């Protein structure tokens, strides 16, 4: 097997690992999403212990990254638990549109035509999903999903400033910090922490398998695959996530949610393939 094929396979494995978070989450209906996210981060940190070396990074920047990581992961879990797995996971993928708008309004960067199209499609998708109405929990799910997507966008911005540091070290401190923050918040809010063996076992699988092993597969592959390949393959995660939940728990999103998720998927594909189309357009045909 060539190195490029191996990289693609590892990215597929990463997407498969990451796609199981909704399945495990829905198997823990009695555990609050804050406790789930905190315990998942705590267990994940065990597999990142090899990265426990000393990091020279400004503490304020590290604390900001930890806060954003805790925010985006906890609100994702909350959105999926209070609503459907499909709505929660796909709303997190509004992040590229948020980054594009940030680049335009804050960094004063001109948006390319494909970026404008993708941002418009993402906005339409949010309107479609939000227009479905529903219960109070559904509304909370929508709000938490949007917060997760925005948090993901700003987390990416901060993470880019830490790209010279060992990834395992970054993720060790991110998960340890998130666990401390979220579990402390759960205790302060009088949220019960899981103690049953079954719950702890599922959370251990979620942290060390779904999250950490997925990360290690992705990190091992990213150097051998192009950004476009990685972006397209990783779409398996939000596609498979609600499928696993449906197959095991019978959860079916509303037609509006499915339509909105589909529109977000199209926007993500445009974001991924846009640079390829742009570069292809620059190539002059032979005379």
Residue frames relative to the residue before (quaternion, step in Angstrom):
aa qw qx qy qz dx dy dz
X 1.0000 0.0000 0.0000 0.0000 0.00 0.00 0.00
X 0.4435 -0.7012 0.4902 0.2671 3.58 -0.84 0.96
X 0.6437 -0.5326 0.3814 0.3955 3.57 -1.25 0.44
X 0.6474 0.5184 -0.3259 0.4538 3.59 1.05 -0.71
X 0.6453 0.5042 -0.3149 0.4798 3.58 1.02 -0.79
X 0.6339 0.5216 -0.3272 0.4679 3.57 1.04 -0.77
X 0.6337 0.5299 -0.3277 0.4585 3.58 1.01 -0.79
X 0.6507 0.5089 -0.3163 0.4665 3.57 0.96 -0.86
X 0.6438 0.5235 -0.3214 0.4563 3.58 0.97 -0.85
X 0.6613 0.5066 -0.3086 0.4591 3.58 0.95 -0.85
X 0.6360 0.5101 -0.3318 0.4746 3.59 1.05 -0.69
X 0.6089 0.5320 -0.3421 0.4787 3.57 1.08 -0.72
X 0.6546 0.5054 -0.3112 0.4682 3.59 0.95 -0.87
X 0.6243 0.5321 -0.3372 0.4619 3.58 1.01 -0.79
X 0.6607 0.5010 -0.3037 0.4694 3.58 0.92 -0.91
X 0.6412 0.5232 -0.3242 0.4583 3.59 1.01 -0.78
X 0.6395 0.5073 -0.3239 0.4783 3.59 0.94 -0.85
X 0.7099 0.4734 -0.2737 0.4439 3.59 0.73 -1.06
X 0.6443 0.5641 -0.3270 0.3997 3.59 1.07 -0.69
X 0.6320 0.5669 -0.3381 0.4061 3.60 1.20 -0.29
X 0.4378 0.7206 -0.4677 0.2650 3.63 1.17 -0.05
X 0.6450 0.5138 -0.3309 0.4588 3.60 1.00 -0.74
X 0.6261 0.5507 -0.3283 0.4438 3.57 1.01 -0.82
X 0.6988 0.4457 -0.2734 0.4882 3.60 0.86 -0.95
X 0.6177 0.5570 -0.3379 0.4405 3.59 1.00 -0.82
X 0.7027 0.4605 -0.2670 0.4721 3.58 0.87 -0.95
X 0.6175 0.5280 -0.3427 0.4717 3.59 1.28 -0.23
X 0.7001 0.3932 -0.2447 0.5435 3.58 1.33 -0.02
X 0.0373 0.8663 -0.4978 0.0176 3.61 0.78 0.98
X 0.6857 0.4898 -0.2878 0.4552 3.60 1.15 -0.52
X 0.6468 0.5035 -0.3187 0.4759 3.60 1.25 -0.16
X 0.4563 -0.7015 0.4805 0.2623 3.57 -0.79 1.03
X 0.5932 -0.6233 0.3813 0.3379 3.56 -1.04 0.81
X 0.5992 0.5427 -0.3798 0.4497 3.63 1.08 -0.51
X 0.6655 0.4902 -0.2999 0.4764 3.57 0.96 -0.85
X 0.6234 0.5393 -0.3392 0.4532 3.59 1.00 -0.78
X 0.6940 0.4785 -0.2882 0.4542 3.58 0.81 -0.98
X 0.6623 0.5117 -0.3094 0.4514 3.58 0.96 -0.84
X 0.6822 0.4705 -0.2895 0.4789 3.58 0.93 -0.89
X 0.6076 0.5474 -0.3541 0.4536 3.59 1.03 -0.70
X 0.6661 0.4978 -0.2968 0.4695 3.58 0.93 -0.91
X 0.6359 0.5340 -0.3292 0.4495 3.58 1.02 -0.80
X 0.6852 0.4613 -0.2882 0.4844 3.59 0.89 -0.89
X 0.6272 0.5437 -0.3455 0.4377 3.60 1.00 -0.76
X 0.6216 0.5692 -0.3480 0.4105 3.58 0.99 -0.79
X 0.5673 0.6027 -0.3918 0.4019 3.61 1.13 -0.51
X 0.7031 0.4428 -0.2701 0.4865 3.60 1.02 -0.74
X 0.6630 0.4784 -0.3105 0.4849 3.58 1.25 -0.25
X 0.3699 0.7687 -0.4632 0.2403 3.61 1.26 0.07
X 0.5777 0.5755 -0.4032 0.4154 3.65 1.06 -0.49
X 0.6815 0.4665 -0.2954 0.4802 3.59 1.18 -0.36
X 0.3586 0.7813 -0.4525 0.2370 3.58 1.20 0.47
X 0.3722 0.7382 -0.4898 0.2768 3.59 1.19 0.25
X 0.6267 -0.5583 0.3918 0.3769 3.52 -1.23 0.44
X 0.1756 -0.7810 0.5939 0.0805 3.57 -0.93 0.97
X 0.2505 -0.7421 0.6020 0.1554 3.55 -0.95 0.89
X 0.3122 0.7240 -0.5446 0.2858 3.53 0.00 1.31
X 0.5409 -0.6173 0.4458 0.3572 3.60 -0.95 0.78
X 0.5252 -0.6716 0.4274 0.3008 3.57 -0.82 1.03
X 0.6431 0.5201 -0.3611 0.4308 3.67 0.84 -0.75
X 0.6548 0.5080 -0.3166 0.4615 3.59 0.99 -0.80
X 0.6532 0.5041 -0.3122 0.4710 3.58 1.00 -0.81
X 0.6527 0.5099 -0.3133 0.4646 3.60 0.95 -0.84
X 0.6310 0.5186 -0.3349 0.4698 3.60 1.03 -0.73
X 0.6489 0.5099 -0.3169 0.4674 3.59 0.97 -0.84
X 0.6411 0.5176 -0.3227 0.4659 3.59 0.98 -0.83
X 0.6530 0.5195 -0.3158 0.4516 3.59 0.92 -0.91
X 0.6882 0.4754 -0.2871 0.4669 3.59 0.87 -0.94
X 0.6315 0.5273 -0.3305 0.4625 3.58 1.04 -0.76
X 0.6564 0.4950 -0.3038 0.4815 3.57 0.96 -0.88
X 0.6490 0.5313 -0.3136 0.4451 3.57 1.00 -0.84
X 0.7292 0.4462 -0.2675 0.4446 3.59 0.72 -1.05
X 0.6819 0.4796 -0.3088 0.4579 3.61 0.97 -0.75
X 0.6777 0.4904 -0.3064 0.4543 3.61 0.94 -0.81
X 0.6771 0.4731 -0.3089 0.4714 3.59 0.92 -0.80
X 0.5734 0.5554 -0.3784 0.4686 3.60 1.15 -0.52
X 0.6773 0.4819 -0.2927 0.4726 3.58 0.87 -0.97
X 0.6500 0.5197 -0.3178 0.4544 3.56 0.99 -0.81
X 0.6488 0.5196 -0.3145 0.4585 3.56 0.97 -0.85
X 0.6900 0.4722 -0.2875 0.4672 3.59 0.92 -0.86
X 0.6711 0.4995 -0.3097 0.4519 3.59 1.01 -0.74
X 0.7238 0.4361 -0.2492 0.4730 3.59 0.94 -0.85
X 0.7607 0.2462 -0.1478 0.5821 3.57 1.19 -0.54
X 0.6955 -0.3970 0.3275 0.5014 3.54 -0.95 -0.86
X 0.6179 -0.5448 0.4126 0.3888 3.55 -1.22 0.49
X 0.6223 0.5557 -0.3417 0.4326 3.59 1.03 -0.79
X 0.6775 0.4912 -0.3044 0.4551 3.58 0.82 -0.97
X 0.6786 0.5132 -0.3014 0.4305 3.58 0.86 -0.95
X 0.7312 0.4467 -0.2660 0.4416 3.57 0.70 -1.06
X 0.6910 0.4782 -0.3034 0.4492 3.60 0.94 -0.79
X 0.6123 0.5424 -0.3652 0.4445 3.62 1.06 -0.59
X 0.5858 0.5640 -0.3875 0.4343 3.59 1.10 -0.50
X 0.6831 0.5049 -0.2791 0.4478 3.56 1.16 -0.61
X 0.4105 0.6394 -0.5212 0.3887 3.56 1.12 0.64
X 0.4051 0.7618 -0.4400 0.2489 3.59 1.29 -0.20
X 0.6567 0.5011 -0.3539 0.4385 3.69 0.80 -0.76
X 0.6386 0.5106 -0.3314 0.4708 3.60 1.04 -0.71
X 0.6274 0.5263 -0.3299 0.4695 3.59 1.03 -0.78
X 0.6538 0.5091 -0.3089 0.4669 3.59 0.97 -0.85
X 0.6373 0.5233 -0.3300 0.4595 3.59 1.02 -0.78
X 0.6669 0.4876 -0.3005 0.4767 3.59 0.95 -0.85
X 0.6131 0.5356 -0.3379 0.4722 3.59 1.08 -0.70
X 0.6509 0.5152 -0.3125 0.4618 3.57 0.95 -0.87
X 0.6861 0.4899 -0.2825 0.4576 3.58 1.01 -0.80
X 0.7808 0.3759 -0.1959 0.4591 3.57 0.69 -1.08
X 0.7590 0.3642 -0.2002 0.5012 3.61 1.01 -0.74
X 0.7703 0.3400 -0.1889 0.5054 3.58 0.80 -0.99
X 0.3581 -0.7729 0.4553 0.2591 3.57 1.35 -0.09
X 0.3643 0.7138 -0.5061 0.3189 3.55 1.03 0.85
X 0.4519 -0.6864 0.4996 0.2739 3.54 -0.98 0.83
X 0.3490 -0.7365 0.5410 0.2076 3.56 -0.89 0.93
X 0.4079 -0.6867 0.5440 0.2573 3.54 -1.05 0.79
X 0.6952 -0.5055 0.3124 0.4046 3.55 -1.23 0.45
X 0.6650 0.4969 -0.3210 0.4559 3.59 0.94 -0.80
X 0.6263 0.5269 -0.3399 0.4633 3.60 1.09 -0.64
X 0.6270 0.5262 -0.3302 0.4701 3.58 1.02 -0.79
X 0.6526 0.5135 -0.3121 0.4615 3.58 0.94 -0.91
X 0.6750 0.4962 -0.2990 0.4569 3.58 0.92 -0.88
X 0.6367 0.5150 -0.3288 0.4705 3.60 1.00 -0.77
X 0.6432 0.5144 -0.3235 0.4658 3.60 0.96 -0.84
X 0.6588 0.5042 -0.3102 0.4643 3.59 0.92 -0.88
X 0.6400 0.5209 -0.3271 0.4604 3.59 0.98 -0.81
X 0.6420 0.5206 -0.3157 0.4659 3.58 0.98 -0.85
X 0.6384 0.5178 -0.3170 0.4731 3.58 0.98 -0.87
X 0.6396 0.5386 -0.3226 0.4436 3.58 0.97 -0.88
X 0.6537 0.5073 -0.3155 0.4645 3.59 0.93 -0.87
X 0.6468 0.5159 -0.3160 0.4643 3.58 0.98 -0.85
X 0.6422 0.5251 -0.3188 0.4585 3.57 0.98 -0.87
X 0.6867 0.4743 -0.2886 0.4692 3.60 0.85 -0.95
X 0.6860 0.4917 -0.2886 0.4520 3.58 0.89 -0.94
X 0.6490 0.5561 -0.3177 0.4106 3.59 1.08 -0.65
X 0.5513 0.6501 -0.3838 0.3551 3.56 1.24 -0.15
X 0.3550 -0.7454 0.4949 0.2711 3.56 1.26 -0.30
X 0.2255 0.7953 -0.5516 0.1115 3.55 -1.06 -0.73
X 0.7412 -0.4085 0.3051 0.4368 3.53 -1.34 -0.22
X 0.6983 -0.4380 0.3522 0.4432 3.54 -1.36 0.06
X 0.6393 0.5217 -0.3276 0.4602 3.59 1.03 -0.76
X 0.6262 0.5310 -0.3368 0.4609 3.59 1.04 -0.73
X 0.6498 0.5059 -0.3128 0.4732 3.58 1.00 -0.81
X 0.6386 0.5062 -0.3239 0.4807 3.58 1.01 -0.80
X 0.6200 0.5503 -0.3329 0.4493 3.57 1.04 -0.80
X 0.6469 0.5192 -0.3116 0.4635 3.57 0.99 -0.87
X 0.6734 0.4955 -0.2970 0.4613 3.58 0.87 -0.96
X 0.6693 0.4910 -0.3007 0.4696 3.58 0.90 -0.91
X 0.6359 0.5314 -0.3305 0.4517 3.60 1.01 -0.75
X 0.6556 0.4978 -0.3078 0.4770 3.58 0.99 -0.83
X 0.6301 0.5168 -0.3329 0.4744 3.59 1.01 -0.79
X 0.6368 0.5336 -0.3283 0.4495 3.58 0.99 -0.82
X 0.6643 0.5061 -0.3047 0.4581 3.58 0.95 -0.86
X 0.6626 0.4821 -0.3011 0.4876 3.58 0.96 -0.85
X 0.6488 0.5172 -0.3167 0.4595 3.58 0.97 -0.83
X 0.6183 0.5450 -0.3309 0.4595 3.56 1.06 -0.79
X 0.6461 0.5313 -0.3211 0.4440 3.59 0.96 -0.87
X 0.7182 0.4335 -0.2606 0.4779 3.58 0.82 -0.95
X 0.5760 0.5629 -0.3750 0.4591 3.58 1.17 -0.52
X 0.6284 0.5315 -0.3299 0.4624 3.59 1.01 -0.82
X 0.6401 0.5302 -0.3233 0.4523 3.58 0.98 -0.84
X 0.6858 0.4652 -0.2843 0.4820 3.58 0.91 -0.90
X 0.6479 0.5373 -0.3238 0.4322 3.57 0.97 -0.87
X 0.6011 0.5689 -0.3602 0.4305 3.59 1.08 -0.63
X 0.6548 0.5021 -0.3159 0.4683 3.59 1.12 -0.60
X 0.6995 0.4292 -0.2642 0.5067 3.61 1.28 -0.18
X 0.3789 0.7888 -0.4346 0.2128 3.58 1.28 0.20
X 0.6081 0.5446 -0.3721 0.4418 3.60 1.22 -0.09
X 0.6078 0.5635 -0.3434 0.4418 3.58 1.28 -0.16
X 0.6087 -0.5493 0.4072 0.4024 3.62 -1.14 0.50
X 0.4940 -0.6927 0.4340 0.2962 3.63 -0.68 1.04
X 0.6463 0.5238 -0.3374 0.4405 3.61 0.93 -0.83
X 0.6407 0.5171 -0.3264 0.4643 3.59 1.02 -0.74
X 0.6321 0.5317 -0.3312 0.4563 3.56 0.95 -0.88
X 0.7282 0.4426 -0.2549 0.4570 3.58 0.78 -1.02
X 0.5587 0.5698 -0.3989 0.4517 3.59 1.14 -0.43
X 0.7342 0.4180 -0.2421 0.4771 3.58 0.74 -1.05
X 0.5907 0.5543 -0.3733 0.4522 3.58 1.10 -0.57
X 0.7211 0.4405 -0.2590 0.4679 3.57 0.84 -0.94
X 0.6265 0.5094 -0.3457 0.4780 3.60 1.00 -0.69
X 0.6727 0.4969 -0.2970 0.4609 3.57 0.93 -0.90
X 0.6565 0.5052 -0.3080 0.4680 3.58 0.97 -0.87
X 0.6330 0.5295 -0.3337 0.4556 3.59 0.99 -0.81
X 0.6636 0.4974 -0.3052 0.4680 3.59 0.91 -0.91
X 0.6797 0.5003 -0.2909 0.4506 3.58 0.90 -0.92
X 0.7403 0.4385 -0.2430 0.4479 3.58 0.74 -1.05
X 0.6665 0.4824 -0.3170 0.4719 3.59 0.97 -0.75
X 0.6106 0.5272 -0.3460 0.4790 3.59 1.11 -0.61
X 0.6447 0.5105 -0.3161 0.4732 3.56 1.02 -0.82
X 0.6383 0.5290 -0.3286 0.4525 3.58 0.99 -0.81
X 0.6577 0.4976 -0.3072 0.4748 3.58 0.93 -0.88
X 0.6584 0.5170 -0.3087 0.4516 3.59 0.95 -0.88
X 0.7162 0.4158 -0.2352 0.5088 3.58 1.11 -0.67
X 0.4597 -0.7116 0.4187 0.3271 3.58 1.33 0.23
X 0.3446 0.7111 -0.5213 0.3222 3.56 1.02 0.87
X 0.4392 -0.7163 0.4791 0.2540 3.56 -0.75 1.05
X 0.3151 -0.7302 0.5753 0.1912 3.56 -0.99 0.86
X 0.5540 -0.6355 0.4150 0.3420 3.61 -1.00 0.73
X 0.0625 -0.8019 0.5942 0.0091 3.56 -1.03 0.87
X 0.5487 0.6240 -0.4034 0.3831 3.61 1.18 -0.42
X 0.5868 -0.6080 0.3966 0.3587 3.63 -0.95 0.81
X 0.6463 0.5236 -0.3288 0.4473 3.60 0.94 -0.86
X 0.6605 0.5082 -0.3066 0.4599 3.58 0.92 -0.89
X 0.6759 0.4902 -0.2962 0.4639 3.58 0.89 -0.90
X 0.6289 0.5325 -0.3341 0.4575 3.58 1.05 -0.76
X 0.6682 0.4927 -0.3004 0.4697 3.59 0.90 -0.91
X 0.6611 0.4991 -0.3072 0.4684 3.59 0.99 -0.79
X 0.6180 0.5246 -0.3436 0.4741 3.59 1.09 -0.66
X 0.6406 0.5033 -0.3165 0.4860 3.58 1.00 -0.82
X 0.6477 0.5320 -0.3108 0.4483 3.55 1.00 -0.87
X 0.7228 0.4501 -0.2552 0.4580 3.57 0.88 -0.93
X 0.7761 0.3658 -0.1925 0.4762 3.55 0.71 -1.09
X 0.7247 0.4029 -0.2416 0.5041 3.59 1.13 -0.60
X 0.7536 0.4149 -0.2337 0.4531 3.56 0.36 -1.27
X 0.7725 0.3554 -0.1965 0.4882 3.60 0.82 -0.95
X 0.7771 0.3980 -0.2197 0.4353 3.58 0.47 -1.21
X 0.6778 0.4715 -0.3144 0.4683 3.62 0.83 -0.86
X 0.5993 0.5502 -0.3515 0.4632 3.57 1.10 -0.66
X 0.6414 0.5210 -0.3150 0.4668 3.55 0.99 -0.85
X 0.6835 0.4918 -0.3047 0.4450 3.59 0.82 -0.94
X 0.6191 0.5227 -0.3450 0.4738 3.60 1.05 -0.68
X 0.6807 0.4916 -0.2903 0.4591 3.55 0.87 -0.96
X 0.6717 0.5029 -0.3028 0.4518 3.58 0.89 -0.92
X 0.6560 0.5103 -0.3110 0.4611 3.59 1.07 -0.69
X 0.7349 0.4508 -0.2221 0.4553 3.57 1.16 -0.61
X 0.5770 0.6723 -0.3788 0.2675 3.55 1.01 -0.78
X 0.6498 0.5256 -0.3328 0.4368 3.59 1.05 -0.64
X 0.7256 0.4535 -0.2426 0.4572 3.58 1.15 -0.54
X 0.7131 0.3769 -0.2470 0.5370 3.59 1.27 0.01
X 0.5193 -0.6292 0.4723 0.3337 3.56 -1.15 0.55
X 0.6515 -0.5227 0.3777 0.3996 3.54 -1.26 0.41
X 0.6359 0.5281 -0.3289 0.4567 3.58 1.03 -0.79
X 0.6442 0.5200 -0.3202 0.4604 3.59 0.92 -0.92
X 0.6705 0.5025 -0.3019 0.4548 3.57 0.86 -0.99
X 0.6596 0.5245 -0.3097 0.4403 3.59 0.91 -0.92
X 0.6908 0.4736 -0.2833 0.4672 3.57 0.90 -0.92
X 0.6667 0.5022 -0.3124 0.4535 3.60 0.88 -0.91
X 0.6723 0.5178 -0.3059 0.4317 3.58 0.95 -0.83
X 0.4973 0.6302 -0.4421 0.4002 3.59 1.23 -0.10
X 0.4813 0.6520 -0.4366 0.3906 3.58 1.27 -0.21
X 0.6026 0.5928 -0.3693 0.3861 3.60 1.03 -0.72
X 0.7543 0.3641 -0.2520 0.4848 3.66 0.58 -0.97
X 0.5993 0.5487 -0.3722 0.4486 3.60 1.18 -0.42
X 0.7381 0.4310 -0.2355 0.4627 3.58 0.82 -1.00
X 0.5390 0.6586 -0.4015 0.3386 3.59 1.06 -0.70
X 0.7492 0.3675 -0.2502 0.4910 3.66 0.62 -0.96
X 0.5710 0.5819 -0.3926 0.4257 3.60 1.17 -0.44
X 0.6449 0.5032 -0.3224 0.4764 3.61 0.93 -0.88
X 0.6539 0.5190 -0.3156 0.4510 3.58 0.95 -0.91
X 0.6490 0.5099 -0.3168 0.4673 3.58 0.99 -0.80
X 0.6827 0.5094 -0.2996 0.4297 3.58 0.84 -0.97
X 0.7519 0.3814 -0.2085 0.4957 3.60 1.00 -0.80
X 0.8173 0.2564 -0.1054 0.5051 3.59 0.86 -0.96
X 0.4479 -0.7307 0.4277 0.2874 3.60 1.24 -0.08
X 0.3913 0.7304 -0.4773 0.2925 3.59 1.20 0.39
X 0.0595 -0.7964 0.6018 -0.0051 3.58 -0.82 1.06
X 0.3771 -0.7253 0.5239 0.2394 3.64 -0.65 1.02
X 0.5728 -0.5658 0.4526 0.3832 3.58 -1.22 0.39
X 0.6498 -0.5185 0.3678 0.4167 3.62 -1.16 0.40
X 0.6393 0.5247 -0.3403 0.4474 3.62 0.99 -0.74
X 0.6457 0.5069 -0.3220 0.4716 3.58 0.98 -0.80
X 0.6568 0.5044 -0.3166 0.4626 3.59 0.93 -0.86
X 0.6434 0.5077 -0.3229 0.4733 3.59 1.00 -0.79
X 0.6665 0.5038 -0.3050 0.4571 3.59 0.89 -0.90
X 0.6429 0.5133 -0.3192 0.4704 3.58 1.00 -0.82
X 0.6377 0.5316 -0.3234 0.4540 3.57 1.01 -0.78
X 0.6459 0.5111 -0.3172 0.4702 3.58 1.01 -0.82
X 0.6294 0.5161 -0.3354 0.4745 3.60 1.00 -0.78
X 0.6236 0.5415 -0.3399 0.4498 3.60 1.01 -0.78
X 0.6422 0.5082 -0.3198 0.4765 3.59 0.97 -0.85
X 0.6436 0.5241 -0.3212 0.4561 3.59 0.96 -0.86
X 0.6542 0.5119 -0.3142 0.4596 3.59 0.97 -0.82
X 0.6362 0.5174 -0.3273 0.4696 3.58 1.01 -0.78
X 0.6337 0.5178 -0.3265 0.4730 3.58 1.03 -0.79
X 0.6328 0.5214 -0.3299 0.4678 3.60 0.97 -0.82
X 0.6969 0.4856 -0.2767 0.4493 3.59 0.93 -0.91
X 0.7728 0.3734 -0.1880 0.4776 3.58 0.88 -0.96
X 0.4513 0.7240 -0.4304 0.2948 3.58 1.24 -0.32
X 0.6810 0.4767 -0.3099 0.4614 3.63 0.80 -0.90
X 0.6234 0.5348 -0.3410 0.4573 3.60 1.07 -0.69
X 0.6569 0.4974 -0.3038 0.4783 3.58 0.94 -0.90
X 0.6452 0.5314 -0.3216 0.4448 3.57 0.98 -0.86
X 0.6818 0.4812 -0.2889 0.4692 3.58 0.89 -0.95
X 0.6367 0.5292 -0.3340 0.4506 3.58 1.03 -0.78
X 0.6482 0.5336 -0.3189 0.4398 3.59 1.04 -0.75
X 0.6400 0.5437 -0.3183 0.4399 3.58 1.21 -0.54
X 0.5956 0.5785 -0.3688 0.4179 3.57 1.21 -0.45
X 0.3269 -0.7599 0.5296 0.1878 3.57 -0.65 1.10
X 0.4649 -0.6700 0.4939 0.3019 3.60 -0.91 0.85
X 0.5788 -0.5937 0.4146 0.3749 3.60 -1.09 0.59
X 0.5274 -0.6515 0.4478 0.3113 3.55 -1.03 0.79
